[in-house]
Amino acid sequence: MALLVEKYGGTSVGSVERIQAVAQNVAASARQGHRMIVVVSAMSGETNRLLELAGSMHPNPPARETDVLVSTGEQVTIALLSMALDAIGVPARSYTGGQIRILTDEIHGKARIKKIDAARVMQDLENGRVVVVAGFQGVDGENNITTLGRGGSDTTAVAMAASLNADECRIYTDVDGVYTTDPRIVPEARRLARITFEEMLELAGAGAKVLQIRSVEFAGKYNVPLRVLSSFEPGPGTLITYEDDTMEQPMISGVALNRDEAKVTVRDVPDRPGIAYAVLGPISDAHIIVDMIVQNIGLDGMTDFTFTVGSSDLERCLQLLEPVAKELGATEVIGDADLAKISLVGVGMRSHAGIATEMFRALADKGINIQMISTSEIKISVTVDLEYAELAVRTLHKTFGLE
């Protein structure tokens, strides 16, 4: 029988009744003889509640103590699910990230998994127990509790599946698969039966919220079969796999929207070697992820340097760049949070020309101005004013026949 890793998100375990429903689902697989590892998130809304508590104590809570606090949300869920399984006759044992020894680096709030010691898990599986693991958390080399960032339970599940060579990793959430775009914006959006790791990685990076980007990276790196399913209704979900050359690939697989995008511009910096490093070095040192970058053509020895970051990082970026701008003699540093990124993704782009032109024409016909552009082999991204974001998604979804 198969070794399966199943992950249930916050809405899937959002109440006692939902946790009992998850227990029944897990029990059905266990009774078929499958060896089961279940990774769970905190109950819906719990992490936000804990962060609010932290904010009431301290205007800028220490990162280490914040991780200690928010990691308790998953500890509640693993205990309750293990109790629910035991109540229906399925032996289960719960573990925090530290108990399993999910070893991470020391970056609180955005830690990365380095190693997993699966010995205790394997022993429990051999003894016929379901293993219930707290997602989103681990410990660093000094045994400090760390967390993996929003959506980190997905990464925990994939990492567990990779370390144990699981037959499949199933991500249960409140949607029944990966869609061509957000169905709340475009009701005609289609569920995809399958999608490549490459496409899913680009969609996740472009703003699709179905899976955390690092979990997709992990799955692709270790070739973990990954499936997105709904915990509320049965169905085949979406299988994320390597590209099959025999598959007929559509030109475009999906349109992603990211509202969490902010633009930073450093005006009138010297147009000379080393400027990009001088501007972005402090941003990188602060572990802030930079997305799109544009440096204008120099004029009279000066240039403008523009890049995008997550909206939540904008104020910190501006603070970091104030002394840099003074040192470089820049005239000003400007921030703009009213921005959205729209991305077309599809491996079929490799064999189709003119997609960018068609994309730009469709947006122009709707009067939507493009501010920045970036491309890869299978993705084209543009930034637009936030007020035009949903119109842009609907326009491109129709233009490329994704209904």
Secondary structure as a PSIPRED ss2 file (coil, helix, strand):
# PSIPRED VFORMAT (PSIPRED V4.0)

   1 M C   1.000  0.000  0.000
   2 A C   1.000  0.000  0.000
   3 L E   0.000  0.000  1.000
   4 L E   0.000  0.000  1.000
   5 V E   0.000  0.000  1.000
   6 E E   0.000  0.000  1.000
   7 K E   0.000  0.000  1.000
   8 Y E   0.000  0.000  1.000
   9 G C   1.000  0.000  0.000
  10 G C   1.000  0.000  0.000
  11 T H   0.000  1.000  0.000
  12 S H   0.000  1.000  0.000
  13 V H   0.000  1.000  0.000
  14 G C   1.000  0.000  0.000
  15 S C   1.000  0.000  0.000
  16 V H   0.000  1.000  0.000
  17 E H   0.000  1.000  0.000
  18 R H   0.000  1.000  0.000
  19 I H   0.000  1.000  0.000
  20 Q H   0.000  1.000  0.000
  21 A H   0.000  1.000  0.000
  22 V H   0.000  1.000  0.000
  23 A H   0.000  1.000  0.000
  24 Q H   0.000  1.000  0.000
  25 N H   0.000  1.000  0.000
  26 V H   0.000  1.000  0.000
  27 A H   0.000  1.000  0.000
  28 A H   0.000  1.000  0.000
  29 S H   0.000  1.000  0.000
  30 A H   0.000  1.000  0.000
  31 R H   0.000  1.000  0.000
  32 Q C   1.000  0.000  0.000
  33 G C   1.000  0.000  0.000
  34 H C   1.000  0.000  0.000
  35 R E   0.000  0.000  1.000
  36 M E   0.000  0.000  1.000
  37 I E   0.000  0.000  1.000
  38 V E   0.000  0.000  1.000
  39 V E   0.000  0.000  1.000
  40 V E   0.000  0.000  1.000
  41 S C   1.000  0.000  0.000
  42 A C   1.000  0.000  0.000
  43 M C   1.000  0.000  0.000
  44 S C   1.000  0.000  0.000
  45 G C   1.000  0.000  0.000
  46 E H   0.000  1.000  0.000
  47 T H   0.000  1.000  0.000
  48 N H   0.000  1.000  0.000
  49 R H   0.000  1.000  0.000
  50 L H   0.000  1.000  0.000
  51 L H   0.000  1.000  0.000
  52 E H   0.000  1.000  0.000
  53 L H   0.000  1.000  0.000
  54 A H   0.000  1.000  0.000
  55 G H   0.000  1.000  0.000
  56 S H   0.000  1.000  0.000
  57 M H   0.000  1.000  0.000
  58 H C   1.000  0.000  0.000
  59 P C   1.000  0.000  0.000
  60 N C   1.000  0.000  0.000
  61 P C   1.000  0.000  0.000
  62 P C   1.000  0.000  0.000
  63 A H   0.000  1.000  0.000
  64 R H   0.000  1.000  0.000
  65 E H   0.000  1.000  0.000
  66 T H   0.000  1.000  0.000
  67 D H   0.000  1.000  0.000
  68 V H   0.000  1.000  0.000
  69 L H   0.000  1.000  0.000
  70 V H   0.000  1.000  0.000
  71 S C   1.000  0.000  0.000
  72 T H   0.000  1.000  0.000
  73 G H   0.000  1.000  0.000
  74 E H   0.000  1.000  0.000
  75 Q H   0.000  1.000  0.000
  76 V H   0.000  1.000  0.000
  77 T H   0.000  1.000  0.000
  78 I H   0.000  1.000  0.000
  79 A H   0.000  1.000  0.000
  80 L H   0.000  1.000  0.000
  81 L H   0.000  1.000  0.000
  82 S H   0.000  1.000  0.000
  83 M H   0.000  1.000  0.000
  84 A H   0.000  1.000  0.000
  85 L H   0.000  1.000  0.000
  86 D H   0.000  1.000  0.000
  87 A H   0.000  1.000  0.000
  88 I C   1.000  0.000  0.000
  89 G C   1.000  0.000  0.000
  90 V C   1.000  0.000  0.000
  91 P C   1.000  0.000  0.000
  92 A E   0.000  0.000  1.000
  93 R E   0.000  0.000  1.000
  94 S E   0.000  0.000  1.000
  95 Y E   0.000  0.000  1.000
  96 T C   1.000  0.000  0.000
  97 G H   0.000  1.000  0.000
  98 G H   0.000  1.000  0.000
  99 Q H   0.000  1.000  0.000
 100 I H   0.000  1.000  0.000
 101 R C   1.000  0.000  0.000
 102 I E   0.000  0.000  1.000
 103 L E   0.000  0.000  1.000
 104 T E   0.000  0.000  1.000
 105 D C   1.000  0.000  0.000
 106 E C   1.000  0.000  0.000
 107 I C   1.000  0.000  0.000
 108 H C   1.000  0.000  0.000
 109 G C   1.000  0.000  0.000
 110 K C   1.000  0.000  0.000
 111 A C   1.000  0.000  0.000
 112 R C   1.000  0.000  0.000
 113 I E   0.000  0.000  1.000
 114 K E   0.000  0.000  1.000
 115 K E   0.000  0.000  1.000
 116 I E   0.000  0.000  1.000
 117 D C   1.000  0.000  0.000
 118 A C   1.000  0.000  0.000
 119 A H   0.000  1.000  0.000
 120 R H   0.000  1.000  0.000
 121 V H   0.000  1.000  0.000
 122 M H   0.000  1.000  0.000
 123 Q H   0.000  1.000  0.000
 124 D H   0.000  1.000  0.000
 125 L H   0.000  1.000  0.000
 126 E H   0.000  1.000  0.000
 127 N C   1.000  0.000  0.000
 128 G C   1.000  0.000  0.000
 129 R C   1.000  0.000  0.000
 130 V E   0.000  0.000  1.000
 131 V E   0.000  0.000  1.000
 132 V E   0.000  0.000  1.000
 133 V E   0.000  0.000  1.000
 134 A E   0.000  0.000  1.000
 135 G C   1.000  0.000  0.000
 136 F C   1.000  0.000  0.000
 137 Q E   0.000  0.000  1.000
 138 G E   0.000  0.000  1.000
 139 V E   0.000  0.000  1.000
 140 D C   1.000  0.000  0.000
 141 G C   1.000  0.000  0.000
 142 E C   1.000  0.000  0.000
 143 N C   1.000  0.000  0.000
 144 N C   1.000  0.000  0.000
 145 I E   0.000  0.000  1.000
 146 T E   0.000  0.000  1.000
 147 T E   0.000  0.000  1.000
 148 L C   1.000  0.000  0.000
 149 G C   1.000  0.000  0.000
 150 R C   1.000  0.000  0.000
 151 G C   1.000  0.000  0.000
 152 G H   0.000  1.000  0.000
 153 S H   0.000  1.000  0.000
 154 D H   0.000  1.000  0.000
 155 T H   0.000  1.000  0.000
 156 T H   0.000  1.000  0.000
 157 A H   0.000  1.000  0.000
 158 V H   0.000  1.000  0.000
 159 A H   0.000  1.000  0.000
 160 M H   0.000  1.000  0.000
 161 A H   0.000  1.000  0.000
 162 A H   0.000  1.000  0.000
 163 S H   0.000  1.000  0.000
 164 L H   0.000  1.000  0.000
 165 N C   1.000  0.000  0.000
 166 A C   1.000  0.000  0.000
 167 D C   1.000  0.000  0.000
 168 E E   0.000  0.000  1.000
 169 C E   0.000  0.000  1.000
 170 R E   0.000  0.000  1.000
 171 I E   0.000  0.000  1.000
 172 Y E   0.000  0.000  1.000
 173 T E   0.000  0.000  1.000
 174 D C   1.000  0.000  0.000
 175 V C   1.000  0.000  0.000
 176 D C   1.000  0.000  0.000
 177 G C   1.000  0.000  0.000
 178 V C   1.000  0.000  0.000
 179 Y E   0.000  0.000  1.000
 180 T C   1.000  0.000  0.000
 181 T C   1.000  0.000  0.000
 182 D C   1.000  0.000  0.000
 183 P C   1.000  0.000  0.000
 184 R C   1.000  0.000  0.000
 185 I C   1.000  0.000  0.000
 186 V C   1.000  0.000  0.000
 187 P C   1.000  0.000  0.000
 188 E C   1.000  0.000  0.000
 189 A C   1.000  0.000  0.000
 190 R C   1.000  0.000  0.000
 191 R E   0.000  0.000  1.000
 192 L C   1.000  0.000  0.000
 193 A C   1.000  0.000  0.000
 194 R E   0.000  0.000  1.000
 195 I E   0.000  0.000  1.000
 196 T E   0.000  0.000  1.000
 197 F H   0.000  1.000  0.000
 198 E H   0.000  1.000  0.000
 199 E H   0.000  1.000  0.000
 200 M H   0.000  1.000  0.000
 201 L H   0.000  1.000  0.000
 202 E H   0.000  1.000  0.000
 203 L H   0.000  1.000  0.000
 204 A H   0.000  1.000  0.000
 205 G H   0.000  1.000  0.000
 206 A H   0.000  1.000  0.000
 207 G C   1.000  0.000  0.000
 208 A C   1.000  0.000  0.000
 209 K C   1.000  0.000  0.000
 210 V C   1.000  0.000  0.000
 211 L C   1.000  0.000  0.000
 212 Q C   1.000  0.000  0.000
 213 I H   0.000  1.000  0.000
 214 R H   0.000  1.000  0.000
 215 S H   0.000  1.000  0.000
 216 V H   0.000  1.000  0.000
 217 E H   0.000  1.000  0.000
 218 F H   0.000  1.000  0.000
 219 A H   0.000  1.000  0.000
 220 G H   0.000  1.000  0.000
 221 K H   0.000  1.000  0.000
 222 Y H   0.000  1.000  0.000
 223 N C   1.000  0.000  0.000
 224 V C   1.000  0.000  0.000
 225 P C   1.000  0.000  0.000
 226 L E   0.000  0.000  1.000
 227 R E   0.000  0.000  1.000
 228 V E   0.000  0.000  1.000
 229 L E   0.000  0.000  1.000
 230 S E   0.000  0.000  1.000
 231 S C   1.000  0.000  0.000
 232 F C   1.000  0.000  0.000
 233 E C   1.000  0.000  0.000
 234 P C   1.000  0.000  0.000
 235 G C   1.000  0.000  0.000
 236 P C   1.000  0.000  0.000
 237 G C   1.000  0.000  0.000
 238 T E   0.000  0.000  1.000
 239 L E   0.000  0.000  1.000
 240 I E   0.000  0.000  1.000
 241 T E   0.000  0.000  1.000
 242 Y C   1.000  0.000  0.000
 243 E C   1.000  0.000  0.000
 244 D C   1.000  0.000  0.000
 245 D C   1.000  0.000  0.000
 246 T C   1.000  0.000  0.000
 247 M C   1.000  0.000  0.000
 248 E C   1.000  0.000  0.000
 249 Q C   1.000  0.000  0.000
 250 P C   1.000  0.000  0.000
 251 M C   1.000  0.000  0.000
 252 I C   1.000  0.000  0.000
 253 S C   1.000  0.000  0.000
 254 G E   0.000  0.000  1.000
 255 V E   0.000  0.000  1.000
 256 A E   0.000  0.000  1.000
 257 L E   0.000  0.000  1.000
 258 N E   0.000  0.000  1.000
 259 R E   0.000  0.000  1.000
 260 D E   0.000  0.000  1.000
 261 E E   0.000  0.000  1.000
 262 A E   0.000  0.000  1.000
 263 K E   0.000  0.000  1.000
 264 V E   0.000  0.000  1.000
 265 T E   0.000  0.000  1.000
 266 V E   0.000  0.000  1.000
 267 R E   0.000  0.000  1.000
 268 D E   0.000  0.000  1.000
 269 V E   0.000  0.000  1.000
 270 P E   0.000  0.000  1.000
 271 D C   1.000  0.000  0.000
 272 R C   1.000  0.000  0.000
 273 P C   1.000  0.000  0.000
 274 G C   1.000  0.000  0.000
 275 I H   0.000  1.000  0.000
 276 A H   0.000  1.000  0.000
 277 Y H   0.000  1.000  0.000
 278 A H   0.000  1.000  0.000
 279 V H   0.000  1.000  0.000
 280 L H   0.000  1.000  0.000
 281 G H   0.000  1.000  0.000
 282 P H   0.000  1.000  0.000
 283 I H   0.000  1.000  0.000
 284 S H   0.000  1.000  0.000
 285 D H   0.000  1.000  0.000
 286 A C   1.000  0.000  0.000
 287 H C   1.000  0.000  0.000
 288 I C   1.000  0.000  0.000
 289 I C   1.000  0.000  0.000
 290 V E   0.000  0.000  1.000
 291 D E   0.000  0.000  1.000
 292 M E   0.000  0.000  1.000
 293 I E   0.000  0.000  1.000
 294 V E   0.000  0.000  1.000
 295 Q E   0.000  0.000  1.000
 296 N C   1.000  0.000  0.000
 297 I C   1.000  0.000  0.000
 298 G C   1.000  0.000  0.000
 299 L E   0.000  0.000  1.000
 300 D C   1.000  0.000  0.000
 301 G C   1.000  0.000  0.000
 302 M E   0.000  0.000  1.000
 303 T E   0.000  0.000  1.000
 304 D E   0.000  0.000  1.000
 305 F E   0.000  0.000  1.000
 306 T E   0.000  0.000  1.000
 307 F E   0.000  0.000  1.000
 308 T E   0.000  0.000  1.000
 309 V E   0.000  0.000  1.000
 310 G C   1.000  0.000  0.000
 311 S H   0.000  1.000  0.000
 312 S H   0.000  1.000  0.000
 313 D H   0.000  1.000  0.000
 314 L H   0.000  1.000  0.000
 315 E H   0.000  1.000  0.000
 316 R H   0.000  1.000  0.000
 317 C H   0.000  1.000  0.000
 318 L H   0.000  1.000  0.000
 319 Q H   0.000  1.000  0.000
 320 L H   0.000  1.000  0.000
 321 L H   0.000  1.000  0.000
 322 E H   0.000  1.000  0.000
 323 P H   0.000  1.000  0.000
 324 V H   0.000  1.000  0.000
 325 A H   0.000  1.000  0.000
 326 K H   0.000  1.000  0.000
 327 E H   0.000  1.000  0.000
 328 L H   0.000  1.000  0.000
 329 G C   1.000  0.000  0.000
 330 A C   1.000  0.000  0.000
 331 T C   1.000  0.000  0.000
 332 E E   0.000  0.000  1.000
 333 V E   0.000  0.000  1.000
 334 I E   0.000  0.000  1.000
 335 G E   0.000  0.000  1.000
 336 D E   0.000  0.000  1.000
 337 A E   0.000  0.000  1.000
 338 D E   0.000  0.000  1.000
 339 L E   0.000  0.000  1.000
 340 A E   0.000  0.000  1.000
 341 K E   0.000  0.000  1.000
 342 I E   0.000  0.000  1.000
 343 S E   0.000  0.000  1.000
 344 L E   0.000  0.000  1.000
 345 V E   0.000  0.000  1.000
 346 G C   1.000  0.000  0.000
 347 V H   0.000  1.000  0.000
 348 G H   0.000  1.000  0.000
 349 M H   0.000  1.000  0.000
 350 R H   0.000  1.000  0.000
 351 S H   0.000  1.000  0.000
 352 H C   1.000  0.000  0.000
 353 A C   1.000  0.000  0.000
 354 G C   1.000  0.000  0.000
 355 I H   0.000  1.000  0.000
 356 A H   0.000  1.000  0.000
 357 T H   0.000  1.000  0.000
 358 E H   0.000  1.000  0.000
 359 M H   0.000  1.000  0.000
 360 F H   0.000  1.000  0.000
 361 R H   0.000  1.000  0.000
 362 A H   0.000  1.000  0.000
 363 L H   0.000  1.000  0.000
 364 A H   0.000  1.000  0.000
 365 D H   0.000  1.000  0.000
 366 K C   1.000  0.000  0.000
 367 G C   1.000  0.000  0.000
 368 I C   1.000  0.000  0.000
 369 N C   1.000  0.000  0.000
 370 I C   1.000  0.000  0.000
 371 Q C   1.000  0.000  0.000
 372 M E   0.000  0.000  1.000
 373 I E   0.000  0.000  1.000
 374 S E   0.000  0.000  1.000
 375 T E   0.000  0.000  1.000
 376 S E   0.000  0.000  1.000
 377 E C   1.000  0.000  0.000
 378 I C   1.000  0.000  0.000
 379 K E   0.000  0.000  1.000
 380 I E   0.000  0.000  1.000
 381 S E   0.000  0.000  1.000
 382 V E   0.000  0.000  1.000
 383 T E   0.000  0.000  1.000
 384 V E   0.000  0.000  1.000
 385 D E   0.000  0.000  1.000
 386 L H   0.000  1.000  0.000
 387 E H   0.000  1.000  0.000
 388 Y H   0.000  1.000  0.000
 389 A H   0.000  1.000  0.000
 390 E H   0.000  1.000  0.000
 391 L H   0.000  1.000  0.000
 392 A H   0.000  1.000  0.000
 393 V H   0.000  1.000  0.000
 394 R H   0.000  1.000  0.000
 395 T H   0.000  1.000  0.000
 396 L H   0.000  1.000  0.000
 397 H H   0.000  1.000  0.000
 398 K H   0.000  1.000  0.000
 399 T H   0.000  1.000  0.000
 400 F C   1.000  0.000  0.000
 401 G C   1.000  0.000  0.000
 402 L C   1.000  0.000  0.000
 403 E C   1.000  0.000  0.000
